Amino acid sequence: MKALLLLLVLAADPLVGASDVDPYRVLGVSRRASQAEIKKAYKQLAREWHPDKNKDPKAEDMFIKISKSYEILSNEERRANYDQYGQMEENQRPHQPHQGFHSFHSSFHFDESFFHFSRSGRDFADSKYMLHFAQFNSEVLPDSYQRPYLIKITSEWCFTCIHMEPVWKETVQELEALGVGIGVVDIGYERRLANQLGAHRTPSILGLINGKVTFFHYAVVREHLRQFVESLLPQRQVEKVMDSSYRQFLDRWPEENKPSVLMFDRRAETPLLFKLAAFAYKDYVRFGYVDQGLTETTEVQRRFSVNTLAPTMLLFKENAEKPADVIQARAMKRPIVDEFISNNRFLQVPRLVNQKLFDELCPVKQFHRRRKYCVLLITSEDDAFTSGNSAFRSFAASNTKEVLRFAYVYQHQQKPLCDTLLQDRNTILPQVVILERRSAAGKVVYKEVMGGWNGSEEDQRLLQEELELLQKEPAFLSLEVTLPELNNELAAMFLIRWMNTAYDYVSQLYLDVLYSNWREMMPILSLIFSALFILCGTVIIQAFSEPGEEKPSKPKPKEPPPTSAGPDGAESSSSRPPKKNFVEVTELTDITYISNLVRLKPGHINVVLVLSNAAKQALLKKFAKEVFSFSGTQTLHYSFLNVDKHQRWMDSLLELSPEAILAEQPGEEDDDEGGADDYRRDYTGHVLALNGHKKYFCLFKPVFTGEEAESSRSSDEDGGARSRSRSRSRSSSRSRSTTIQIHHKLDRLSLWMERLMEGTLPRHYVPSWPGLDKITPEGGRTPKLSNRTGSTQNFR
């Protein structure tokens, strides 16, 4: 009995001595506190107990408690788990009971560790690699464009994961040292992240690079995992260099605008460390690998005196004959490689090709000690500027002060930037500008170096004096301007980006089909089969439908009733159907003249028929017949002008446009029998299209009517030559013409109207419209006027 009591006391002893921390008490908030209140309390306590500010010996322990408390309460799942089960340990997951078994109202504690029971199949060393949804999207995903990630998908009770833990540990230790990112996702508590990655089963291993996820489908062996990570990297990131190609490789720095790195080693394949470094610095440096074990590389090794006993890295800038920096080590470590490349990632005088390079090369001024002055050469890539550009690089090589950064830019590639800096647009290139950036929005202070730049000793002396004066007096930069964002000269064309995206999509589709990732394939397969089903169904329905089966015909639209005037079948077609079954024609008089012509709305045209009293009824009916199909156009208006009353207005209008007179009566001005005073032109059957706003008109000349059918002339709107055989006497022709013959004058009016709508008719411009206030006397006497000032007639 005593032994049993002693055993119970020993088992309960850890509970008595345990000092579980209450996160609510540590942060000083209530259990109903909101996330905003918890965050506010955490910030205040963190500032108060930070070890760098608080010298209390207990400050560090207190700061750790505050951080752990906030980590629990800021996560809703962990907070709910704590409220339900009590204090969580460092590696305890949400919805997992506290270690041990509590029953009988916590009066008895059963310690599982006494029997060496494991709470899950996951090694607690994975805790530092745990990924959460927000952390993955804000940190890991952007970082995957600089280094690949190897991610393991696991769960709390994944017993299969236990077998791969030893291999996983060894692989992580090796690859993490080389610069590979490591991640672990618990599918039980990060379901949202697992769905985003496309992982639905455990255990799974996947790779992440450039934001793209690739699954590992082979046996979990250390060498396989290493090869998998290596396969994620671009294949042509590192170029193999031989004796025949090293000069070409080093001389491409002007086009690539990057330094070049040559790595020498005795391995046949490029080391994974070098491939990872090449991927991380692909935007800054070009990489080449020389296999020292090949006889084809003896010349390049002898040329640069490379030691064959240890791996060597040579970095070249503008000078391809001599490396700018060298590093050699038997055990090449990633931190050493990073420091070596990052310190030499720019040329001595790089070319500004995008905004990112400009921001890194010439950073924004933060405070006085970190001032960076950018000496910019605005030049061109023509051969005439080569000597000046080379002299500028030589000058920059002799000025290695950290406060100065040298760069150049091609004017035709960065025209907005150059136009902003060069106030005088007639400045002769090359030109040197010294500037200092003041804000990320593009604000700079700058000064042009007077006299331009041709690389002479005098130019170098003047520039050196300007730089020395600048370091003594920063206010030397007196001009201020806001620069536009630089053009990205390295941006791939849309077609190339589209092809790369399509290739990645097809590759992923192939892998999903090959490894039966049906969960991801279901949406695509569903879409494909749906399209095939619709297509096959349509073909089958058409194949089995009876050929004699007639489709229901649509009712034909009602045609407008034919007008009473004119012969049958003389209908004209138009794209806009008329809204009325009649044409409204208004007489043009001195009263309606202003509204129908002078003050006509812009874009509107008044089509005016010129007629006489004798031919009025016949011509109006024919006119309505010809223009009926155009009466639906809102910008066309129709009028008629009585030539017996307004002969003088027609004469005045044609006199204002001489080309219209030539087109109207070519060669007939002097052939009249009664002389010039007795001659009166016959305007009956003419049609005018008057644009009152733009002051121009188009003229339709009627078809000639008479007893001789062969002498009829065409209505040539363009002023072509008429038939020479027609009669010279218009008065005799008019007296012999019958009503049936007169209406044929407008036979081709519909064709003329089509050309009017197309805008292809000749336009005769006038300086101003003649007045319509005078009435032409007829036969020496003034005709009687109607009491109506104007009339409107509707013709059906």
HELIX and SHEET records of a PDB file:
HELIX    1   1 LYS A    2  GLY A   17  1                                  16    
HELIX    2   2 PRO A   23  LEU A   27  1                                   5    
HELIX    3   3 GLN A   35  TRP A   49  1                                  15    
HELIX    4   4 ALA A   59  LEU A   73  1                                  15    
HELIX    5   5 GLU A   76  TYR A   85  1                                  10    
HELIX    6   6 GLU A  112  PHE A  115  5                                   4    
HELIX    7   7 PHE A  124  TYR A  129  5                                   6    
HELIX    8   8 PHE A  133  GLN A  135  1                                   3    
HELIX    9   9 PHE A  136  VAL A  140  3                                   5    
HELIX   10  10 LEU A  141  ASP A  143  1                                   3    
HELIX   11  11 CYS A  161  LEU A  178  1                                  18    
HELIX   12  12 ARG A  191  LEU A  197  1                                   7    
HELIX   13  13 ARG A  222  LEU A  232  1                                  11    
HELIX   14  14 TYR A  246  LEU A  250  1                                   5    
HELIX   15  15 TRP A  253  GLU A  256  1                                   4    
HELIX   16  16 LEU A  272  ALA A  280  1                                   9    
HELIX   17  17 THR A  295  THR A  297  5                                   3    
HELIX   18  18 THR A  298  ARG A  303  1                                   6    
HELIX   19  19 ARG A  334  SER A  342  1                                   9    
HELIX   20  20 GLN A  355  LEU A  361  1                                   7    
HELIX   21  21 HIS A  368  ARG A  370  5                                   3    
HELIX   22  22 ASP A  383  PHE A  385  5                                   3    
HELIX   23  23 THR A  386  ALA A  397  1                                  12    
HELIX   24  24 LYS A  415  LEU A  421  1                                   7    
HELIX   25  25 GLU A  457  LYS A  472  1                                  16    
HELIX   26  26 PRO A  474  PHE A  476  5                                   3    
HELIX   27  27 PHE A  494  LEU A  514  1                                  21    
HELIX   28  28 TRP A  518  PHE A  544  1                                  27    
HELIX   29  29 TYR A  593  TYR A  593  1                                   1    
HELIX   30  30 ILE A  594  VAL A  598  3                                   5    
HELIX   31  31 LYS A  616  VAL A  627  1                                  12    
HELIX   32  32 PHE A  628  PHE A  630  5                                   3    
HELIX   33  33 GLN A  647  GLU A  655  1                                   9    
HELIX   34  34 PRO A  658  GLU A  664  1                                   7    
HELIX   35  35 ALA A  709  SER A  711  5                                   3    
HELIX   36  36 ARG A  730  ARG A  736  1                                   7    
HELIX   37  37 THR A  739  ILE A  742  1                                   4    
HELIX   38  38 HIS A  743  LEU A  746  5                                   4    
HELIX   39  39 LEU A  749  GLU A  758  1                                  10    
SHEET    1   A 2 PHE A 101  SER A 103  0                                        
SHEET    2   A 2 PHE A 108  PHE A 110 -1                                        
SHEET    1   B 4 GLY A 181  ASP A 186  0                                        
SHEET    2   B 4 TYR A 149  THR A 154  1                                        
SHEET    3   B 4 SER A 204  ILE A 209 -1                                        
SHEET    4   B 4 LYS A 212  PHE A 215 -1                                        
SHEET    1   C 5 VAL A 238  LYS A 240  0                                        
SHEET    2   C 5 ARG A 286  ASP A 291  1                                        
SHEET    3   C 5 SER A 260  ASP A 265  1                                        
SHEET    4   C 5 THR A 312  PHE A 316 -1                                        
SHEET    5   C 5 ASP A 325  GLN A 328 -1                                        
SHEET    1   D 5 LEU A 404  TYR A 410  0                                        
SHEET    2   D 5 TYR A 373  THR A 379  1                                        
SHEET    3   D 5 GLN A 431  ARG A 437 -1                                        
SHEET    4   D 5 LYS A 443  GLU A 448 -1                                        
SHEET    5   D 5 LEU A 479  THR A 482 -1                                        
SHEET    1   E 7 HIS A 764  TYR A 765  0                                        
SHEET    2   E 7 TYR A 696  PHE A 700 -1                                        
SHEET    3   E 7 VAL A 687  ASN A 691 -1                                        
SHEET    4   E 7 ILE A 605  LEU A 611 -1                                        
SHEET    5   E 7 LEU A 636  ASN A 642  1                                        
SHEET    6   E 7 VAL A 583  GLU A 587  1                                        
SHEET    7   E 7 THR A 792  PHE A 795 -1                                        
END                                                                             
